[in-house]
């Protein structure tokens, strides 16, 4: 789950705030091969704008930030990893294949509310079609994050 206000790619050139996405909307999705295609949102759910949640704030080189739940999966140069397994200095992969370094991580409470979207309605451990772009970096959609939590696995970068 990502903080309300997180920008999700809905095409190669457009984004939309995660909390504004509904089932039936289109987002940009891929697998580990990063062959980006339009995909239909099958699941969208979240909290209100003032709801608090335990969060990880990833500060990226250049000042961008990504705020998400503690077990959100992010695509790094070391593979698809939970925020529990990333560190300052790790590099996240962007939609275009370029990398951006994590300069700082902070744990705390966010009061922005949280929202989740997915391209299916069932948990999966298969990243194909379940990687999305959030704040310019590649992350797992909700069903891949949930499926990966259940499978206790980290996916390598191909």
C-alpha positions in Angstrom: 0.0 0.0 0.0 1.2 3.5 -0.9 0.4 6.9 0.7 -2.4 8.8 -0.8 -1.0 11.3 -3.3 1.4 8.8 -4.7 1.5 9.3 -8.5 0.9 6.1 -10.4 1.8 5.8 -14.2 -1.4 5.4 -16.2 0.5 5.6 -19.5 4.1 6.3 -20.7 3.5 10.0 -20.1 0.7 10.4 -17.6 0.2 9.8 -13.9 -2.7 9.9 -11.5 -2.9 9.9 -7.7 -3.4 6.4 -6.4 -6.5 7.3 -4.4 -8.2 8.5 -7.6 -7.8 5.1 -9.3 -10.8 2.9 -9.5 -11.5 -0.7 -10.7 -11.8 -0.5 -14.5 -9.2 2.3 -14.9 -6.0 1.8 -16.8 -2.5 1.8 -15.4 0.9 1.0 -16.8 2.1 -2.5 -15.8 4.9 -4.9 -16.6 6.8 -7.9 -15.3 10.5 -8.2 -14.5 11.3 -7.8 -18.3 9.8 -4.3 -18.0 7.7 -4.6 -21.2 5.2 -1.9 -20.2 1.6 -2.2 -21.3 -1.8 -0.8 -20.4 -3.5 -3.0 -17.7 -6.9 -2.7 -16.1 -7.1 -2.0 -12.4 -9.1 -4.9 -10.9 -8.7 -3.9 -7.2 -8.6 -0.5 -5.6 -9.1 0.2 -1.9 -7.8 2.5 0.7 -8.4 4.8 3.7 -9.5 8.4 3.9 -7.1 11.3 3.5 -6.5 11.8 7.3 -6.0 8.1 8.3 -2.7 7.2 10.0 -0.6 4.2 9.1 2.9 2.9 9.9 5.0 4.0 7.0 8.4 3.9 5.4 9.6 7.1 3.7 12.1 6.5 1.0 14.0 9.7 0.1 15.5 9.4 -3.3 18.4 11.2 -5.0 17.1 14.4 -6.4 14.6 14.9 -3.6 11.7 12.6 -4.7 10.1 10.5 -2.0 8.0 7.4 -1.9 5.9 6.7 1.2 4.6 3.2 1.6 3.7 0.4 4.1 6.6 -1.4 5.7 6.3 -4.6 3.6 5.8 -2.9 0.2 7.9 -4.5 -2.5 10.2 -2.3 -4.6 12.3 -3.2 -7.7 16.0 -2.7 -6.8 19.2 -3.6 -8.6 19.3 -6.5 -6.0 15.8 -7.7 -7.0 12.2 -7.2 -5.9 12.7 -6.5 -2.2 10.5 -5.6 0.7 11.2 -2.2 2.3 12.3 -4.2 5.3 15.3 -5.4 3.2 16.4 -2.1 1.6 19.0 0.4 2.8 20.3 3.8 2.0 22.6 3.4 -1.0 20.4 0.8 -2.6 19.2 1.7 -6.1 15.6 1.6 -7.3 14.8 0.9 -10.9 12.7 3.4 -12.8 10.3 2.6 -15.7 12.9 3.5 -18.3 15.5 1.1 -16.7 17.6 3.9 -15.2 18.3 3.7 -11.5 17.9 6.2 -8.6 19.7 5.9 -5.3 17.9 5.8 -1.9 19.6 8.5 0.1 17.6 8.0 3.3 14.9 5.9 4.9 12.6 6.9 7.8 10.1 4.8 9.7 7.2 6.5 11.3 3.5 7.3 11.1 2.0 8.9 8.0 -1.3 10.8 8.3 -1.9 11.0 4.5 -4.0 7.8 4.3 -3.1 4.8 2.3 -4.4 3.2 -0.9 -3.7 0.0 -2.9 -4.3 -0.9 -6.5 -3.7 -4.2 -8.4 -4.2 -5.7 -11.8 -5.9 -8.8 -10.3 -8.1 -9.7 -7.4 -6.1 -12.6 -6.1 -2.7 -12.6 -4.4 0.1 -13.8 -6.6 3.8 -14.4 -6.4 4.2 -14.0 -10.2 5.4 -10.4 -11.0 4.2 -10.6 -14.7 1.8 -7.7 -15.1 2.0 -6.8 -11.4 4.8 -4.3 -11.4 3.6 -0.7 -11.6 5.3 2.8 -11.6 4.9 4.8 -8.4 6.6 8.2 -8.1 8.7 7.2 -11.1 10.0 3.9 -9.6 8.9 0.3 -10.1 6.9 -1.2 -7.2 4.8 -4.3 -6.8 1.0 -3.9 -7.0 -1.0 -4.8 -4.0 -1.7 -8.4 -5.0 1.9 -9.1 -5.8 3.0 -7.6 -2.4 0.4 -9.7 -0.6 1.3 -12.9 -2.6 5.0 -12.3 -1.9 4.4 -11.9 1.8 2.7 -15.3 1.8 5.4 -16.9 -0.3 8.3 -15.4 1.7 10.4 -14.9 -1.4 12.4 -12.3 -3.1 12.3 -12.2 -6.9 15.6 -11.7 -8.7 15.9 -9.1 -11.5 16.1 -10.8 -14.9 
